[in-house]
Amino acid sequence: MPFALDRSVPALIVKIGHYPLHHGGVGAIRSLGRLGVPMYAVTEDRWTPAALSRYLRRAFVWPTTGEERPERLVEGLLRIGRAIGRPTVLLPTDEEAAVLIAEHADRLAGEGRFLFPRTEPELPRRLASKRGLHELCVKHGVPTPESAFPDTYADVKAFAAGARFPVVAKNREAFERRKKPAVGGTTRIGGPRELMELARRWGPRPGVVLQEYLPREEAEDWIVHAYFDARSTPLAMFTGVKVRSWPPHAGMTACAYVVENEELARMAARFVQRIGFSGTVDLDWRFDRRDGRYKLLDFNPRMGAQFRLFENAARIDVVRAQHLDLTGRAVPGAGQRPDRRFLVENIDLPALLAYRRSGYTTPHAPARASGTELAWAARDDMRPFFTMLARSLRPGAAQLYRLWRAK
């Protein structure tokens, strides 16, 4: 390979909350571990796929819910850092972890335990928030769906009186754990009566965003993954099309393809430079065929679960770019590798069945790819795949049964 990582600097996968079947963490462990970087991870237990990867040196079993006090989480990370015993690159896999690292950067960096991109402390929380992102998009002229943020039941009622339906409802601060989220996920609402019935369950503080509905038959989902240095310069930038997600049209990527899109890459880079963000990003855009514009839906200020879809010609992905940059090494620049597909084995089958029934298509996706990156299965590291199967067999069978009954 035309680059060499600093193998004396380990990396730690940081996660907050309970989601043991996370292929993004496994992908990062493999990406750096295959090149000799010592890999560590926070895990829910010793039997998660990440904990059983051959490339993981040690799993730190630390069940968290996301409702812990930040001071406790910071102290827990520092204890892990002391156990590792040398400066370590932090790789957050969720918004809670990214926000925690940014807001407590001085303490986490103070003992010399951790290496991570430094950005404005409040910026990751704003970007992960539906309201904060919308405000930043409006300020910097980035297209985004029209949105309303009702603070009271009366606000919802006023919105219903003048809105154009259908609309979608999403949890306003989706990255925060809530005992009772307002909605279970992105929820399509057909009319005012349906909206008001839902609003009665939301209490005095709705905690939702009501957003313009972009018709599936008139839209296409795009993704941008990138790593930006301390000056918000993109050292690695990738674009692709999301073909299927689970749940359909509103969940995690199940299948995606690399597709070059210079216009979208420029839009993403310009926005990140204007807001001054530094670090790894995973952006969800929707191309609206009605007006020919790309609209930013989500800004995840951390690596995305499907980041292994993307490499440049020098075999750099965003995780490798971050490690190289933070250890003072040059990041080789090159165009992204074409003709690649990413597939998540445990969710793509139900997604495929659902999309075939809906008739949804993505015209920009290639008919085939010369190479497929699987989320779980790897010839040199099969234990995460079999662990995933063992832990997901029962819920997966239940999903398939419900789909079969719905036919």
N, C-alpha and C positions, 0 to 999 in steps of 0.2 A: 504493500500500500504506500502511496506517496506522502504519508504522514505518520508520525509516531506519537502516541499519547504518553503522558507522564505516568508511568505505572506505579510511581511512589505515592500518588495522590488517589485515594479511594473515593468512592461515591456512595451516597446513602439515599435510598428511595424513601421519601417522607410522605406518609398518608395519614389522614385524619378521618375517622368514621369507619363503618363496617361495610366493606365491599371486597370480600376475599377473592372473587373471580375477576381480577383486573389484569387484562393482558398487556396494558401499557407498561406497568411495572416490570412484568416479565420481559417485555421487549427491551427495556432499558438495561436490565441486568445482563441480557445476552449481548446487546450492542457493545457495551463497554467491557463486559467480562471476557468476551472472545478475544479481545485485544490485550488482555492481561491486567486490566484495572481491577483491584480488589473491590468487590461489590457487597454492600450491606443493605438491609431493608427493614423497615417497620412493617410487621405483619400482625394479623388478628390472632393467629395461632401458628403452630408448627406444621400444619398440614394444608397450608394454602399453596397454590401453584408456585408463587414467587419463592416461598420458603424452601421448596424442594428443587429449585433449579440447580443444576450442577455448577453454575457460574456464581452462585451466591456463597460468599464466605461465611456470613452469619446472619440469621434472622433475629431481630429484636422483637420479641413478642410483646405487644403493647396494645391491647384492645382500647379503642377510644370511640366516642360517640359524636364528637364535634360540639358537645355542650360543656366541655371542661373549661375552666378558667384559663385564659391565655397564659398566665404566669405558670400554671402547672404544666402546660404543654411545652413552654420554653424550657423549663427546668428539666423536663423529661428528655428533650432533644440534647441539652447540654450534657446530661448523664451519658447518653449514647455516644456523644462526641468524645467524652473522657474515656469511655470504654474502647473506642476505636484507636484513640491515642495519637492521631496525627491529623493535619488539616484535611478536610473532607468536602467534596463537592456535594451540595444538596440538590436533589431532584424531586420537587413536589409533584404529586400526581393528582391533586385536587385543589379546588379554589381555597378551601379552608387553610390548607398548608401553605399555599402561595401567599395568602393574605397574612398569615401568622409570621412568616419569614420576613416579609416586607415591613410590617409594623413593629417588629422587634429585632430589626437588623443590627442595631448597635450592640445589643446584648449578645446576640448569637455570634457576631463577629468579634466581640470583645476579648474572648479568651483565645482567639486564633484557632478555634476548632473547625470553623466552617467557611467554605468558599461559595459564594452565590452572587448573581448579578444584583447590583444596587440600583434601586429606582426610587422615585418619590414614595414615602411610606404609605400614603393614602391611595395611591393610584391603583394597585391591584384590586382593592375592595371596590372602588368606583367602576372598574372595568368588568368585574364579575357581577355587579349589580345591574339589573335590567334598567333601572332608572338612571343610574350613573352613566352607563354606556350610552343610553339614548341622549342624555344631555351633552356628552362629549361628541357624539356624532353630529348633533345639530350645530354645536359650536364650530366644528371644523368642516362642515359641509359634506359629511359622509352620508350617503343615502341609507336610510333605515326605515323599517315599517312605522307608520303612524301609530302612536301609542298614547294611552292615558293611564294615569297613576292615581286612582281614587283613594282618598284617605278615609272616607266615611261611607256609610250606606247611602247617604244623600248624594254623594258624589257619583256613586254607581247609578242611581236613579236619574240624575241629570244627564249622565253619559248615555244611558239607554234611550232617553227621549230624542236624542239627535244623532245617534250613531248609524252608520251604514253596516248592516249585518250581511253575512256572518262576521263575527270577530273571534279572536282566540284569547283565552285567559291563560296566563302563566304566573307562577309564583314569582313575586318581585325580587326576592333575595334567594334565588334557588340554591345558592351554595351554602346557606345556613341551614342547620338541622332544625326542623320544627316538629313538635310533637303531633300537631295536626296541620299539615300543609293545606292551604286554601284549595288547591286542585292537585290531583294526582300526577299531572304532567300537562303538556300542552293540550288545552281543551277547546274544541270548536263549539261555538255558541251560535245557534241559528237565529235567534230573535230576542226582543226585549223581555218577553215573558220568561223565557228560559234563563236569561241573565239574572233577572230579579229573583227567581227561585233559587239559583245558586248563591246569590249574594246574601240571602237570609242565613246561610250556613257559615258565612265568613266572619261574622261578628262585627263589632264596632270599628275594627281596624282591618280592612279587607286583605291587605298584604299581597295584592295581585297587580299585574299589569294587563290592561285590556288593549289588544293590539290588532292592527289591520290584518285581515286574512288575505294571504297570498294564495290564490287557487293552485292546487297541485298540478292541474293540467296546463297551467300557464307559467310554471316555475321550474327551476332546476337548482339543486343544492351543490354548492361548491365549498371547498375547504382550502385554507391557507395555513401552512405550518412554516415557522421561521424562527431563527435565533438572531437577536439584535444585541450588539455590544454596548459598552458604556456610553457611546455617543449616539445610540439608536440607529446605528448603521447595520443593515442586514448582512450577516456573514453567511447565512444559509437561508434560502427562500424557495418554497415549493408550493405548487398548486395542483389541485385534483378535483374530480367530480365524485360526489357521493351517490351511488346507485341505489343502495338499500340501507335502511336503518331499522332498528328495533327498539321500542315499538315503531310501527311504520310512520315515516315522515316526521318523527318527533323525538327519536331516541338516539342511542349509540350507533355509530357507523357499523354496519354489518358487511358491506362490500363497497369498495371505492377503487377508482382508477387514477393513475397519474395522467393529467392533461395539462399541457403548457398553456398558460393564460397570462400573457405579459401585462395586459390591461389591469387585471385583478391584482397581480403582484405589485404593480406600481401604486394602485390605490391603497393596498394594505401597508406598504412601506411608507407612503406619504403620511398616512394617519398615525402610524406608530412614531414616526419622527416628530410629528407635530405635538403629540402628547408627551413625548420624552420617555417612552418606556424602554427598559433594558431587560432582556431575558428571552425565554422561549415562549412562543405564543401558538395557540390553536384557534383559528378563526372560522366561524361558520357564516357563509354568505348565501343568499338566495337570489338567483337571477330571475327577475320578473320580466317575462316576455311581453307583457302589456306595455311597458314603457322602456324596455331595453336597458334597465339599470340593475346593477348588483347592489343588494341591500344587506347590510351587516346585521346579523341576528344575534350572534354570541361572540364574546371575546374572552377566551380562557387564558389567563396569564400564567400558563404552565404548559408542559408537554401534553399533547393529546394522546389518547389511547391508541390511535392508529398511526402514530408517527413513523413506524417502520415501513409504511408504504413508500416513504420518500428517502431517496439518497441522491447525491449528485454524482457526477462521473468520477470523482475522487473517493467515493464511498463514505461521504460525510452525511450523517443525518443530524437532526437538531441536538440530540443528546451528545453526540461526539463533538459537535461544534461548540457546545457550552463548555464541555470539559477542556477542550483545547484552549479556548479563549480565557477561561478562568485560571489556567495554569501557565499563562503567558506564552502560548505557542500559536503559531499562525494557523488560520483555518483555510485550507485550500479551496479556492473558488473554482466552480465549474457548473455547467448546466445540469439540470436534474435528469436522472436516468428515466427514459421513456418506457412505455409498454409494460408498466408494472401494475399489478392488481393486489389489493389487500382484502383478505377474507377472514371473518371471525366465525370459526366453525360452529360454535354452540348457539349462535343466534341467526346465522344467515339462512338456515333452512326454513324456520318459521317466517322470516322476512321474505324469502323468495316466494313462498306460497301466498302470502298476503299481497305482495306486489303484482303477482300474476293475476290475481282476482281483480285488482283495482285497474289494471291496464296502464299504470303509470310508466313512462319511459323517460330516458335521459339521452337526448340526441347527441350530446357532445361526448358521451362515453364511447370508447372504442369497442368494436365488435368482439375483440379478443385481446389478450395480453400475452407477451412472450414469457413473462415470469410472474408467479404468484407468491406473495408473502403471506403465510398463514399466521394467525395471531397466536396460536397455541402449539401446534405441532412443529417440531424441528428435529432433524435426524440426530443432531448432536446433543439434544436436551429434551427427551420425551417425557420425563416425569411430570412437568407442569401440565402437559396435555392429558395424561391419564388421571391426574389429580382433578383437573377441571371436569373431566367426564364423570368421575365418581361423585363430585359435589353437585353437579348440575343435572344428573340423570333424571331424578324424580321431578323437579320443576320443569325440565325440558319436555318430558313425556306428557305432563299435564297441559303444557302450551299446545303441543301438537294435537292432543285430543280435543281441545277446545276449538282449534282451527278446523279439524275434521267435522265436528258437530255443526260448525257454522256454515258448512258448504250447502 
